[in-house]
């Protein structure tokens, strides 16, 4: 592990249709990166995520960590910060 996730308030975990087992595994991995399990919010679509928040997208073999820079008309712009292999 090389990094801690620097966040304020909540971390949004975008499940993108992945299995519940993969979502649970992702939550465990995030705690290893300094995220409190109580701060993780599971979302099914990338909507309603506040600017400045951390959003993590679950992929089959890794997690993509990004920070929301701009929210406009239901869309978000969130440049990727780094990936976490699972």
PDB file of N, CA, C and O in Angstrom:
ATOM      1  N   UNK A   1       0.851  -1.175   0.000  1.00  0.00           N
ATOM      2  CA  UNK A   1       0.000   0.000   0.000  1.00  0.00           C
ATOM      3  C   UNK A   1       0.889   1.228   0.000  1.00  0.00           C
ATOM      4  O   UNK A   1       1.801   1.340   0.819  1.00  0.00           O
ATOM      5  N   UNK A   2       0.631   2.135  -0.900  1.00  0.00           N
ATOM      6  CA  UNK A   2       1.489   3.301  -1.028  1.00  0.00           C
ATOM      7  C   UNK A   2       0.811   4.599  -0.623  1.00  0.00           C
ATOM      8  O   UNK A   2       1.513   5.581  -0.382  1.00  0.00           O
ATOM      9  N   UNK A   3      -0.493   4.660  -0.535  1.00  0.00           N
ATOM     10  CA  UNK A   3      -1.178   5.925  -0.286  1.00  0.00           C
ATOM     11  C   UNK A   3      -2.343   5.739   0.667  1.00  0.00           C
ATOM     12  O   UNK A   3      -2.923   4.658   0.777  1.00  0.00           O
ATOM     13  N   UNK A   4      -2.665   6.815   1.346  1.00  0.00           N
ATOM     14  CA  UNK A   4      -3.908   6.902   2.102  1.00  0.00           C
ATOM     15  C   UNK A   4      -4.838   7.781   1.282  1.00  0.00           C
ATOM     16  O   UNK A   4      -4.388   8.666   0.554  1.00  0.00           O
ATOM     17  N   UNK A   5      -6.103   7.538   1.401  1.00  0.00           N
ATOM     18  CA  UNK A   5      -7.081   8.364   0.701  1.00  0.00           C
ATOM     19  C   UNK A   5      -7.399   9.553   1.580  1.00  0.00           C
ATOM     20  O   UNK A   5      -7.886   9.396   2.700  1.00  0.00           O
ATOM     21  N   UNK A   6      -7.124  10.741   1.074  1.00  0.00           N
ATOM     22  CA  UNK A   6      -7.375  11.984   1.789  1.00  0.00           C
ATOM     23  C   UNK A   6      -8.787  12.441   1.423  1.00  0.00           C
ATOM     24  O   UNK A   6      -9.064  12.770   0.269  1.00  0.00           O
ATOM     25  N   UNK A   7      -9.665  12.458   2.408  1.00  0.00           N
ATOM     26  CA  UNK A   7     -11.052  12.834   2.137  1.00  0.00           C
ATOM     27  C   UNK A   7     -11.620  13.618   3.304  1.00  0.00           C
ATOM     28  O   UNK A   7     -11.074  13.602   4.408  1.00  0.00           O
ATOM     29  N   UNK A   8     -12.730  14.306   3.043  1.00  0.00           N
ATOM     30  CA  UNK A   8     -13.458  15.038   4.065  1.00  0.00           C
ATOM     31  C   UNK A   8     -14.895  14.539   4.031  1.00  0.00           C
ATOM     32  O   UNK A   8     -15.501  14.473   2.961  1.00  0.00           O
ATOM     33  N   UNK A   9     -15.439  14.192   5.168  1.00  0.00           N
ATOM     34  CA  UNK A   9     -16.835  13.800   5.340  1.00  0.00           C
ATOM     35  C   UNK A   9     -17.120  12.387   4.833  1.00  0.00           C
ATOM     36  O   UNK A   9     -17.084  11.447   5.627  1.00  0.00           O
ATOM     37  N   UNK A  10     -17.401  12.203   3.551  1.00  0.00           N
ATOM     38  CA  UNK A  10     -17.820  10.900   3.022  1.00  0.00           C
ATOM     39  C   UNK A  10     -17.007  10.513   1.792  1.00  0.00           C
ATOM     40  O   UNK A  10     -16.424  11.360   1.115  1.00  0.00           O
ATOM     41  N   UNK A  11     -16.984   9.202   1.522  1.00  0.00           N
ATOM     42  CA  UNK A  11     -16.385   8.650   0.310  1.00  0.00           C
ATOM     43  C   UNK A  11     -17.509   7.924  -0.420  1.00  0.00           C
ATOM     44  O   UNK A  11     -18.225   7.116   0.173  1.00  0.00           O
ATOM     45  N   UNK A  12     -17.659   8.213  -1.697  1.00  0.00           N
ATOM     46  CA  UNK A  12     -18.735   7.635  -2.490  1.00  0.00           C
ATOM     47  C   UNK A  12     -18.175   6.464  -3.294  1.00  0.00           C
ATOM     48  O   UNK A  12     -17.251   6.624  -4.091  1.00  0.00           O
ATOM     49  N   UNK A  13     -18.752   5.285  -3.068  1.00  0.00           N
ATOM     50  CA  UNK A  13     -18.311   4.064  -3.736  1.00  0.00           C
ATOM     51  C   UNK A  13     -19.336   3.713  -4.809  1.00  0.00           C
ATOM     52  O   UNK A  13     -20.445   3.271  -4.508  1.00  0.00           O
ATOM     53  N   UNK A  14     -18.949   3.916  -6.050  1.00  0.00           N
ATOM     54  CA  UNK A  14     -19.825   3.688  -7.208  1.00  0.00           C
ATOM     55  C   UNK A  14     -19.716   2.225  -7.589  1.00  0.00           C
ATOM     56  O   UNK A  14     -18.695   1.782  -8.116  1.00  0.00           O
ATOM     57  N   UNK A  15     -20.776   1.478  -7.319  1.00  0.00           N
ATOM     58  CA  UNK A  15     -20.735   0.021  -7.527  1.00  0.00           C
ATOM     59  C   UNK A  15     -20.807  -0.368  -8.991  1.00  0.00           C
ATOM     60  O   UNK A  15     -20.372  -1.463  -9.346  1.00  0.00           O
ATOM     61  N   UNK A  16     -21.329   0.469  -9.837  1.00  0.00           N
ATOM     62  CA  UNK A  16     -21.442   0.254 -11.287  1.00  0.00           C
ATOM     63  C   UNK A  16     -21.915  -1.152 -11.656  1.00  0.00           C
ATOM     64  O   UNK A  16     -21.440  -1.752 -12.621  1.00  0.00           O
ATOM     65  N   UNK A  17     -22.863  -1.664 -10.864  1.00  0.00           N
ATOM     66  CA  UNK A  17     -23.470  -2.957 -11.176  1.00  0.00           C
ATOM     67  C   UNK A  17     -22.663  -4.176 -10.771  1.00  0.00           C
ATOM     68  O   UNK A  17     -22.973  -5.288 -11.198  1.00  0.00           O
ATOM     69  N   UNK A  18     -21.640  -3.991  -9.962  1.00  0.00           N
ATOM     70  CA  UNK A  18     -20.810  -5.120  -9.537  1.00  0.00           C
ATOM     71  C   UNK A  18     -21.534  -5.937  -8.468  1.00  0.00           C
ATOM     72  O   UNK A  18     -22.496  -5.470  -7.857  1.00  0.00           O
ATOM     73  N   UNK A  19     -21.058  -7.158  -8.255  1.00  0.00           N
ATOM     74  CA  UNK A  19     -21.686  -8.063  -7.291  1.00  0.00           C
ATOM     75  C   UNK A  19     -21.533  -7.540  -5.861  1.00  0.00           C
ATOM     76  O   UNK A  19     -20.633  -6.751  -5.574  1.00  0.00           O
ATOM     77  N   UNK A  20     -22.413  -7.984  -4.977  1.00  0.00           N
ATOM     78  CA  UNK A  20     -22.343  -7.563  -3.576  1.00  0.00           C
ATOM     79  C   UNK A  20     -21.043  -8.037  -2.928  1.00  0.00           C
ATOM     80  O   UNK A  20     -20.511  -7.360  -2.047  1.00  0.00           O
ATOM     81  N   UNK A  21     -20.524  -9.196  -3.355  1.00  0.00           N
ATOM     82  CA  UNK A  21     -19.250  -9.687  -2.820  1.00  0.00           C
ATOM     83  C   UNK A  21     -18.108  -8.738  -3.172  1.00  0.00           C
ATOM     84  O   UNK A  21     -17.245  -8.470  -2.336  1.00  0.00           O
ATOM     85  N   UNK A  22     -18.097  -8.232  -4.399  1.00  0.00           N
ATOM     86  CA  UNK A  22     -17.048  -7.307  -4.822  1.00  0.00           C
ATOM     87  C   UNK A  22     -17.192  -5.960  -4.110  1.00  0.00           C
ATOM     88  O   UNK A  22     -16.191  -5.320  -3.789  1.00  0.00           O
ATOM     89  N   UNK A  23     -18.416  -5.534  -3.866  1.00  0.00           N
ATOM     90  CA  UNK A  23     -18.651  -4.293  -3.126  1.00  0.00           C
ATOM     91  C   UNK A  23     -18.115  -4.434  -1.708  1.00  0.00           C
ATOM     92  O   UNK A  23     -17.448  -3.527  -1.210  1.00  0.00           O
ATOM     93  N   UNK A  24     -18.392  -5.547  -1.054  1.00  0.00           N
ATOM     94  CA  UNK A  24     -17.907  -5.777   0.311  1.00  0.00           C
ATOM     95  C   UNK A  24     -16.384  -5.860   0.346  1.00  0.00           C
ATOM     96  O   UNK A  24     -15.757  -5.322   1.259  1.00  0.00           O
ATOM     97  N   UNK A  25     -15.793  -6.519  -0.624  1.00  0.00           N
ATOM     98  CA  UNK A  25     -14.329  -6.599  -0.700  1.00  0.00           C
ATOM     99  C   UNK A  25     -13.733  -5.201  -0.894  1.00  0.00           C
ATOM    100  O   UNK A  25     -12.710  -4.870  -0.295  1.00  0.00           O
ATOM    101  N   UNK A  26     -14.370  -4.393  -1.725  1.00  0.00           N
ATOM    102  CA  UNK A  26     -13.915  -3.021  -1.962  1.00  0.00           C
ATOM    103  C   UNK A  26     -13.941  -2.211  -0.678  1.00  0.00           C
ATOM    104  O   UNK A  26     -13.014  -1.448  -0.406  1.00  0.00           O
ATOM    105  N   UNK A  27     -14.991  -2.370   0.109  1.00  0.00           N
ATOM    106  CA  UNK A  27     -15.095  -1.650   1.372  1.00  0.00           C
ATOM    107  C   UNK A  27     -13.964  -2.055   2.315  1.00  0.00           C
ATOM    108  O   UNK A  27     -13.397  -1.204   3.001  1.00  0.00           O
ATOM    109  N   UNK A  28     -13.634  -3.341   2.356  1.00  0.00           N
ATOM    110  CA  UNK A  28     -12.524  -3.800   3.201  1.00  0.00           C
ATOM    111  C   UNK A  28     -11.199  -3.200   2.752  1.00  0.00           C
ATOM    112  O   UNK A  28     -10.390  -2.769   3.574  1.00  0.00           O
ATOM    113  N   UNK A  29     -10.984  -3.175   1.432  1.00  0.00           N
ATOM    114  CA  UNK A  29      -9.743  -2.607   0.889  1.00  0.00           C
ATOM    115  C   UNK A  29      -9.656  -1.120   1.230  1.00  0.00           C
ATOM    116  O   UNK A  29      -8.583  -0.627   1.577  1.00  0.00           O
ATOM    117  N   UNK A  30     -10.762  -0.410   1.135  1.00  0.00           N
ATOM    118  CA  UNK A  30     -10.751   1.025   1.429  1.00  0.00           C
ATOM    119  C   UNK A  30     -10.381   1.305   2.879  1.00  0.00           C
ATOM    120  O   UNK A  30      -9.738   2.317   3.160  1.00  0.00           O
ATOM    121  N   UNK A  31     -10.769   0.439   3.804  1.00  0.00           N
ATOM    122  CA  UNK A  31     -10.381   0.647   5.200  1.00  0.00           C
ATOM    123  C   UNK A  31      -8.864   0.528   5.359  1.00  0.00           C
ATOM    124  O   UNK A  31      -8.283   1.174   6.231  1.00  0.00           O
ATOM    125  N   UNK A  32      -8.223  -0.285   4.530  1.00  0.00           N
ATOM    126  CA  UNK A  32      -6.762  -0.394   4.555  1.00  0.00           C
ATOM    127  C   UNK A  32      -6.104   0.895   4.056  1.00  0.00           C
ATOM    128  O   UNK A  32      -4.934   1.150   4.342  1.00  0.00           O
ATOM    129  N   UNK A  33      -6.851   1.696   3.320  1.00  0.00           N
ATOM    130  CA  UNK A  33      -6.354   2.970   2.800  1.00  0.00           C
ATOM    131  C   UNK A  33      -6.831   4.154   3.638  1.00  0.00           C
ATOM    132  O   UNK A  33      -6.823   5.295   3.176  1.00  0.00           O
ATOM    133  N   UNK A  34      -7.246   3.873   4.872  1.00  0.00           N
ATOM    134  CA  UNK A  34      -7.571   4.935   5.814  1.00  0.00           C
ATOM    135  C   UNK A  34      -8.983   5.452   5.785  1.00  0.00           C
ATOM    136  O   UNK A  34      -9.273   6.470   6.414  1.00  0.00           O
ATOM    137  N   UNK A  35      -9.882   4.782   5.070  1.00  0.00           N
ATOM    138  CA  UNK A  35     -11.278   5.227   5.007  1.00  0.00           C
ATOM    139  C   UNK A  35     -12.067   4.524   6.113  1.00  0.00           C
ATOM    140  O   UNK A  35     -12.039   3.297   6.215  1.00  0.00           O
ATOM    141  N   UNK A  36     -12.760   5.291   6.929  1.00  0.00           N
ATOM    142  CA  UNK A  36     -13.616   4.726   7.959  1.00  0.00           C
ATOM    143  C   UNK A  36     -14.829   4.084   7.279  1.00  0.00           C
ATOM    144  O   UNK A  36     -15.462   4.700   6.422  1.00  0.00           O
ATOM    145  N   UNK A  37     -15.147   2.847   7.664  1.00  0.00           N
ATOM    146  CA  UNK A  37     -16.269   2.141   7.006  1.00  0.00           C
ATOM    147  C   UNK A  37     -17.590   2.892   7.147  1.00  0.00           C
ATOM    148  O   UNK A  37     -18.476   2.735   6.307  1.00  0.00           O
ATOM    149  N   UNK A  38     -17.735   3.703   8.192  1.00  0.00           N
ATOM    150  CA  UNK A  38     -18.961   4.483   8.386  1.00  0.00           C
ATOM    151  C   UNK A  38     -19.053   5.662   7.416  1.00  0.00           C
ATOM    152  O   UNK A  38     -20.124   6.242   7.240  1.00  0.00           O
ATOM    153  N   UNK A  39     -17.928   6.013   6.789  1.00  0.00           N
ATOM    154  CA  UNK A  39     -17.900   7.142   5.853  1.00  0.00           C
ATOM    155  C   UNK A  39     -18.147   6.729   4.405  1.00  0.00           C
ATOM    156  O   UNK A  39     -18.180   7.581   3.518  1.00  0.00           O
ATOM    157  N   UNK A  40     -18.322   5.427   4.154  1.00  0.00           N
ATOM    158  CA  UNK A  40     -18.507   4.937   2.788  1.00  0.00           C
ATOM    159  C   UNK A  40     -19.993   4.935   2.435  1.00  0.00           C
ATOM    160  O   UNK A  40     -20.813   4.349   3.142  1.00  0.00           O
ATOM    161  N   UNK A  41     -20.322   5.598   1.338  1.00  0.00           N
ATOM    162  CA  UNK A  41     -21.699   5.623   0.828  1.00  0.00           C
ATOM    163  C   UNK A  41     -21.697   4.902  -0.516  1.00  0.00           C
ATOM    164  O   UNK A  41     -20.993   5.306  -1.442  1.00  0.00           O
ATOM    165  N   UNK A  42     -22.489   3.832  -0.619  1.00  0.00           N
ATOM    166  CA  UNK A  42     -22.604   3.068  -1.857  1.00  0.00           C
ATOM    167  C   UNK A  42     -23.606   3.770  -2.762  1.00  0.00           C
ATOM    168  O   UNK A  42     -24.721   4.082  -2.344  1.00  0.00           O
ATOM    169  N   UNK A  43     -23.196   4.018  -4.019  1.00  0.00           N
ATOM    170  CA  UNK A  43     -24.111   4.626  -4.991  1.00  0.00           C
ATOM    171  C   UNK A  43     -24.204   3.737  -6.228  1.00  0.00           C
ATOM    172  O   UNK A  43     -23.249   3.045  -6.581  1.00  0.00           O
ATOM    173  N   UNK A  44     -25.345   3.763  -6.869  1.00  0.00           N
ATOM    174  CA  UNK A  44     -25.582   2.968  -8.074  1.00  0.00           C
ATOM    175  C   UNK A  44     -25.357   3.761  -9.351  1.00  0.00           C
ATOM    176  O   UNK A  44     -25.179   3.185 -10.425  1.00  0.00           O
ATOM    177  N   UNK A  45     -25.365   5.097  -9.231  1.00  0.00           N
ATOM    178  CA  UNK A  45     -25.081   5.959 -10.375  1.00  0.00           C
ATOM    179  C   UNK A  45     -24.326   7.179  -9.856  1.00  0.00           C
ATOM    180  O   UNK A  45     -24.532   7.596  -8.716  1.00  0.00           O
ATOM    181  N   UNK A  46     -23.464   7.745 -10.675  1.00  0.00           N
ATOM    182  CA  UNK A  46     -22.652   8.873 -10.211  1.00  0.00           C
ATOM    183  C   UNK A  46     -23.416  10.191 -10.221  1.00  0.00           C
ATOM    184  O   UNK A  46     -23.046  11.132 -10.925  1.00  0.00           O
ATOM    185  N   UNK A  47     -24.482  10.247  -9.435  1.00  0.00           N
ATOM    186  CA  UNK A  47     -25.304  11.449  -9.341  1.00  0.00           C
ATOM    187  C   UNK A  47     -25.391  11.863  -7.879  1.00  0.00           C
ATOM    188  O   UNK A  47     -25.363  11.021  -6.982  1.00  0.00           O
ATOM    189  N   UNK A  48     -25.496  13.164  -7.649  1.00  0.00           N
ATOM    190  CA  UNK A  48     -25.665  13.662  -6.295  1.00  0.00           C
ATOM    191  C   UNK A  48     -24.396  13.647  -5.462  1.00  0.00           C
ATOM    192  O   UNK A  48     -24.461  13.742  -4.236  1.00  0.00           O
ATOM    193  N   UNK A  49     -23.248  13.530  -6.105  1.00  0.00           N
ATOM    194  CA  UNK A  49     -21.971  13.534  -5.395  1.00  0.00           C
ATOM    195  C   UNK A  49     -21.478  14.983  -5.341  1.00  0.00           C
ATOM    196  O   UNK A  49     -21.305  15.606  -6.389  1.00  0.00           O
ATOM    197  N   UNK A  50     -21.248  15.531  -4.146  1.00  0.00           N
ATOM    198  CA  UNK A  50     -20.852  16.936  -4.040  1.00  0.00           C
ATOM    199  C   UNK A  50     -19.452  17.217  -4.583  1.00  0.00           C
ATOM    200  O   UNK A  50     -18.579  16.349  -4.567  1.00  0.00           O
ATOM    201  N   UNK A  51     -19.255  18.440  -5.062  1.00  0.00           N
ATOM    202  CA  UNK A  51     -17.928  18.864  -5.511  1.00  0.00           C
ATOM    203  C   UNK A  51     -16.942  18.733  -4.353  1.00  0.00           C
ATOM    204  O   UNK A  51     -17.279  19.010  -3.202  1.00  0.00           O
ATOM    205  N   UNK A  52     -15.735  18.313  -4.671  1.00  0.00           N
ATOM    206  CA  UNK A  52     -14.695  18.137  -3.672  1.00  0.00           C
ATOM    207  C   UNK A  52     -14.674  16.764  -3.036  1.00  0.00           C
ATOM    208  O   UNK A  52     -13.742  16.435  -2.303  1.00  0.00           O
ATOM    209  N   UNK A  53     -15.694  15.955  -3.308  1.00  0.00           N
ATOM    210  CA  UNK A  53     -15.776  14.620  -2.724  1.00  0.00           C
ATOM    211  C   UNK A  53     -14.893  13.624  -3.465  1.00  0.00           C
ATOM    212  O   UNK A  53     -14.523  13.824  -4.622  1.00  0.00           O
ATOM    213  N   UNK A  54     -14.572  12.555  -2.766  1.00  0.00           N
ATOM    214  CA  UNK A  54     -13.861  11.441  -3.379  1.00  0.00           C
ATOM    215  C   UNK A  54     -14.901  10.443  -3.873  1.00  0.00           C
ATOM    216  O   UNK A  54     -15.804  10.057  -3.130  1.00  0.00           O
ATOM    217  N   UNK A  55     -14.771  10.028  -5.128  1.00  0.00           N
ATOM    218  CA  UNK A  55     -15.628   8.992  -5.695  1.00  0.00           C
ATOM    219  C   UNK A  55     -14.722   7.854  -6.159  1.00  0.00           C
ATOM    220  O   UNK A  55     -13.711   8.074  -6.826  1.00  0.00           O
ATOM    221  N   UNK A  56     -15.105   6.650  -5.794  1.00  0.00           N
ATOM    222  CA  UNK A  56     -14.312   5.471  -6.127  1.00  0.00           C
ATOM    223  C   UNK A  56     -15.185   4.540  -6.949  1.00  0.00           C
ATOM    224  O   UNK A  56     -16.251   4.114  -6.503  1.00  0.00           O
ATOM    225  N   UNK A  57     -14.728   4.231  -8.143  1.00  0.00           N
ATOM    226  CA  UNK A  57     -15.466   3.342  -9.035  1.00  0.00           C
ATOM    227  C   UNK A  57     -14.900   1.940  -8.923  1.00  0.00           C
ATOM    228  O   UNK A  57     -13.688   1.736  -8.992  1.00  0.00           O
ATOM    229  N   UNK A  58     -15.793   0.974  -8.749  1.00  0.00           N
ATOM    230  CA  UNK A  58     -15.377  -0.425  -8.657  1.00  0.00           C
ATOM    231  C   UNK A  58     -15.289  -1.018 -10.056  1.00  0.00           C
ATOM    232  O   UNK A  58     -16.240  -0.945 -10.835  1.00  0.00           O
ATOM    233  N   UNK A  59     -14.144  -1.603 -10.364  1.00  0.00           N
ATOM    234  CA  UNK A  59     -13.929  -2.372 -11.577  1.00  0.00           C
ATOM    235  C   UNK A  59     -13.570  -3.786 -11.138  1.00  0.00           C
ATOM    236  O   UNK A  59     -13.210  -3.976  -9.976  1.00  0.00           O
ATOM    237  N   UNK A  60     -13.650  -4.786 -12.012  1.00  0.00           N
ATOM    238  CA  UNK A  60     -13.416  -6.171 -11.575  1.00  0.00           C
ATOM    239  C   UNK A  60     -12.084  -6.416 -10.865  1.00  0.00           C
ATOM    240  O   UNK A  60     -12.024  -7.250  -9.961  1.00  0.00           O
ATOM    241  N   UNK A  61     -11.020  -5.716 -11.248  1.00  0.00           N
ATOM    242  CA  UNK A  61      -9.714  -6.016 -10.665  1.00  0.00           C
ATOM    243  C   UNK A  61      -9.054  -4.837  -9.965  1.00  0.00           C
ATOM    244  O   UNK A  61      -7.944  -4.963  -9.449  1.00  0.00           O
ATOM    245  N   UNK A  62      -9.727  -3.696  -9.945  1.00  0.00           N
ATOM    246  CA  UNK A  62      -9.149  -2.540  -9.267  1.00  0.00           C
ATOM    247  C   UNK A  62     -10.227  -1.523  -8.903  1.00  0.00           C
ATOM    248  O   UNK A  62     -11.362  -1.595  -9.376  1.00  0.00           O
ATOM    249  N   UNK A  63      -9.841  -0.571  -8.048  1.00  0.00           N
ATOM    250  CA  UNK A  63     -10.695   0.553  -7.694  1.00  0.00           C
ATOM    251  C   UNK A  63     -10.079   1.810  -8.283  1.00  0.00           C
ATOM    252  O   UNK A  63      -8.871   2.017  -8.173  1.00  0.00           O
ATOM    253  N   UNK A  64     -10.884   2.640  -8.898  1.00  0.00           N
ATOM    254  CA  UNK A  64     -10.420   3.889  -9.481  1.00  0.00           C
ATOM    255  C   UNK A  64     -10.822   5.032  -8.553  1.00  0.00           C
ATOM    256  O   UNK A  64     -12.008   5.292  -8.348  1.00  0.00           O
ATOM    257  N   UNK A  65      -9.817   5.709  -7.995  1.00  0.00           N
ATOM    258  CA  UNK A  65     -10.047   6.785  -7.039  1.00  0.00           C
ATOM    259  C   UNK A  65      -9.975   8.129  -7.782  1.00  0.00           C
ATOM    260  O   UNK A  65      -9.002   8.410  -8.482  1.00  0.00           O
ATOM    261  N   UNK A  66     -11.015   8.950  -7.619  1.00  0.00           N
ATOM    262  CA  UNK A  66     -11.080  10.250  -8.297  1.00  0.00           C
ATOM    263  C   UNK A  66     -11.643  11.291  -7.332  1.00  0.00           C
ATOM    264  O   UNK A  66     -12.292  10.960  -6.339  1.00  0.00           O
ATOM    265  N   UNK A  67     -11.378  12.551  -7.650  1.00  0.00           N
ATOM    266  CA  UNK A  67     -11.921  13.651  -6.854  1.00  0.00           C
ATOM    267  C   UNK A  67     -12.828  14.488  -7.746  1.00  0.00           C
ATOM    268  O   UNK A  67     -12.432  14.916  -8.830  1.00  0.00           O
ATOM    269  N   UNK A  68     -14.053  14.714  -7.272  1.00  0.00           N
ATOM    270  CA  UNK A  68     -15.043  15.463  -8.048  1.00  0.00           C
ATOM    271  C   UNK A  68     -14.638  16.938  -8.077  1.00  0.00           C
ATOM    272  O   UNK A  68     -14.554  17.597  -7.041  1.00  0.00           O
ATOM    273  N   UNK A  69     -14.390  17.431  -9.279  1.00  0.00           N
ATOM    274  CA  UNK A  69     -14.008  18.832  -9.462  1.00  0.00           C
ATOM    275  C   UNK A  69     -15.196  19.713  -9.809  1.00  0.00           C
ATOM    276  O   UNK A  69     -15.269  20.864  -9.378  1.00  0.00           O
ATOM    277  N   UNK A  70     -16.131  19.173 -10.591  1.00  0.00           N
ATOM    278  CA  UNK A  70     -17.252  19.981 -11.060  1.00  0.00           C
ATOM    279  C   UNK A  70     -18.493  19.103 -11.217  1.00  0.00           C
ATOM    280  O   UNK A  70     -18.411  17.971 -11.694  1.00  0.00           O
ATOM    281  N   UNK A  71     -19.640  19.642 -10.810  1.00  0.00           N
ATOM    282  CA  UNK A  71     -20.930  18.987 -10.999  1.00  0.00           C
ATOM    283  C   UNK A  71     -21.793  19.949 -11.793  1.00  0.00           C
ATOM    284  O   UNK A  71     -21.958  21.109 -11.416  1.00  0.00           O
ATOM    285  N   UNK A  72     -22.349  19.451 -12.911  1.00  0.00           N
ATOM    286  CA  UNK A  72     -23.179  20.327 -13.738  1.00  0.00           C
ATOM    287  C   UNK A  72     -24.231  19.512 -14.468  1.00  0.00           C
ATOM    288  O   UNK A  72     -23.913  18.556 -15.176  1.00  0.00           O
ATOM    289  N   UNK A  73     -25.481  19.897 -14.288  1.00  0.00           N
ATOM    290  CA  UNK A  73     -26.611  19.280 -14.982  1.00  0.00           C
ATOM    291  C   UNK A  73     -26.597  17.753 -14.884  1.00  0.00           C
ATOM    292  O   UNK A  73     -26.799  17.061 -15.883  1.00  0.00           O
ATOM    293  N   UNK A  74     -26.361  17.239 -13.695  1.00  0.00           N
ATOM    294  CA  UNK A  74     -26.398  15.801 -13.477  1.00  0.00           C
ATOM    295  C   UNK A  74     -25.141  15.059 -13.871  1.00  0.00           C
ATOM    296  O   UNK A  74     -25.075  13.841 -13.703  1.00  0.00           O
ATOM    297  N   UNK A  75     -24.139  15.753 -14.390  1.00  0.00           N
ATOM    298  CA  UNK A  75     -22.879  15.123 -14.782  1.00  0.00           C
ATOM    299  C   UNK A  75     -21.776  15.581 -13.835  1.00  0.00           C
ATOM    300  O   UNK A  75     -21.825  16.671 -13.266  1.00  0.00           O
ATOM    301  N   UNK A  76     -20.781  14.710 -13.686  1.00  0.00           N
ATOM    302  CA  UNK A  76     -19.651  15.088 -12.853  1.00  0.00           C
ATOM    303  C   UNK A  76     -18.368  15.017 -13.657  1.00  0.00           C
ATOM    304  O   UNK A  76     -18.231  14.205 -14.571  1.00  0.00           O
ATOM    305  N   UNK A  77     -17.426  15.887 -13.298  1.00  0.00           N
ATOM    306  CA  UNK A  77     -16.075  15.839 -13.836  1.00  0.00           C
ATOM    307  C   UNK A  77     -15.191  15.488 -12.654  1.00  0.00           C
ATOM    308  O   UNK A  77     -15.062  16.270 -11.712  1.00  0.00           O
ATOM    309  N   UNK A  78     -14.578  14.306 -12.706  1.00  0.00           N
ATOM    310  CA  UNK A  78     -13.782  13.810 -11.589  1.00  0.00           C
ATOM    311  C   UNK A  78     -12.501  13.178 -12.114  1.00  0.00           C
ATOM    312  O   UNK A  78     -12.494  11.999 -12.468  1.00  0.00           O
ATOM    313  N   UNK A  79     -11.407  13.953 -12.169  1.00  0.00           N
ATOM    314  CA  UNK A  79     -10.144  13.389 -12.637  1.00  0.00           C
ATOM    315  C   UNK A  79      -9.646  12.280 -11.714  1.00  0.00           C
ATOM    316  O   UNK A  79      -9.750  12.370 -10.491  1.00  0.00           O
ATOM    317  N   UNK A  80      -9.114  11.257 -12.319  1.00  0.00           N
ATOM    318  CA  UNK A  80      -8.599  10.117 -11.569  1.00  0.00           C
ATOM    319  C   UNK A  80      -7.340  10.512 -10.810  1.00  0.00           C
ATOM    320  O   UNK A  80      -6.468  11.193 -11.349  1.00  0.00           O
ATOM    321  N   UNK A  81      -7.252  10.076  -9.546  1.00  0.00           N
ATOM    322  CA  UNK A  81      -6.076  10.320  -8.733  1.00  0.00           C
ATOM    323  C   UNK A  81      -5.105   9.135  -8.791  1.00  0.00           C
ATOM    324  O   UNK A  81      -3.907   9.308  -9.010  1.00  0.00           O
ATOM    325  N   UNK A  82      -5.647   7.932  -8.589  1.00  0.00           N
ATOM    326  CA  UNK A  82      -4.842   6.721  -8.668  1.00  0.00           C
ATOM    327  C   UNK A  82      -5.766   5.504  -8.655  1.00  0.00           C
ATOM    328  O   UNK A  82      -6.969   5.622  -8.420  1.00  0.00           O
ATOM    329  N   UNK A  83      -5.179   4.335  -8.912  1.00  0.00           N
ATOM    330  CA  UNK A  83      -5.916   3.060  -8.870  1.00  0.00           C
ATOM    331  C   UNK A  83      -5.418   2.232  -7.689  1.00  0.00           C
ATOM    332  O   UNK A  83      -4.272   2.359  -7.258  1.00  0.00           O
ATOM    333  N   UNK A  84      -6.303   1.384  -7.180  1.00  0.00           N
ATOM    334  CA  UNK A  84      -5.948   0.433  -6.139  1.00  0.00           C
ATOM    335  C   UNK A  84      -6.194  -0.957  -6.722  1.00  0.00           C
ATOM    336  O   UNK A  84      -7.326  -1.292  -7.071  1.00  0.00           O
ATOM    337  N   UNK A  85      -5.145  -1.761  -6.828  1.00  0.00           N
ATOM    338  CA  UNK A  85      -5.311  -3.138  -7.303  1.00  0.00           C
ATOM    339  C   UNK A  85      -6.007  -3.974  -6.233  1.00  0.00           C
ATOM    340  O   UNK A  85      -5.786  -3.790  -5.036  1.00  0.00           O
ATOM    341  N   UNK A  86      -6.852  -4.896  -6.692  1.00  0.00           N
ATOM    342  CA  UNK A  86      -7.560  -5.762  -5.742  1.00  0.00           C
ATOM    343  C   UNK A  86      -7.184  -7.202  -5.948  1.00  0.00           C
ATOM    344  O   UNK A  86      -7.681  -8.077  -5.238  1.00  0.00           O
TER     345      UNK A  86
END
